[in-house]
Amino acid sequence: MKTTIHVHQKRWFSRRYGNQYMSARVFVNGGLVGAIPCTQVTGDLAHVAKFMLIKQGHLLDQGGALSLVCREQGHIYTITTDTAREKQVDEWGALPAEIAQD
């Protein structure tokens, strides 16, 4: 059975400073395995998710983008990005209490 990896990002753009901020949650086979706190970015958070998945043992360590690594290792990879308000982006990057305790 193929492993499915999904990165769900929330993005907020600060008009005041002209910066983009994102947070993300990472899912493997539908289960939440980690969260990436709100951070200023210029692209997306897939590279951060890749290192999280390698550290947790879901991916083998190899070079390249997360999409390439998943394809080469036979995993199904998807990423979605929602536009949100600042507070929603901050909250999305925090792990739920039941996950954080593990």
Secondary structure, DSSP 8 states (H G I E B T S, - for coil): ---EEEEEEEEEEETTTTEEEEEEEEEETTEEEEEEEEEEESS-SHHHHHHHHHHHTSS---SS-HHHHHHHTT-EEEEEEEE--HHHHHHHTS--HHHHT-
